[in-house]
């Protein structure tokens, strides 16, 4: 497998229709070619639990490269993040690690940290880094 590094020109934090959390990183605000996005529903039903969909969803550059779960660690630093994938995540996304560089205001970074805590709730994925 491989690693990929990109600079996110857009970092999106949303609550579409107040039904799920959404965090996205993209190389371009309007026409991205490289992106990483996470979604997590506010609530899960019996079918979600039965199918293993009662967690976050991760997508890398295409709907075909996505899976539920799959992150070993999401290491969030002040100007970057390193996403290390599990074997399941690596198989689904086609790579082992993604490094994202970004520039955020302190308030926006705090909002990102809060949104990621919601995405990864119930897991030990989110790690705060000093770098």
PyMOL commands that set and color helices and strands:
alter all, ss='L'
color gray80, all
select helices_A, chain A and resi 16-18+46-50+87-93+106-119
alter helices_A, ss='H'
color red, helices_A
select strands_A, chain A and resi 3-7+10-14+20-26+35-41+57-60+66-68+71-76+80-85+97-101+126-128
alter strands_A, ss='S'
color yellow, strands_A
deselect
rebuild
show_as cartoon
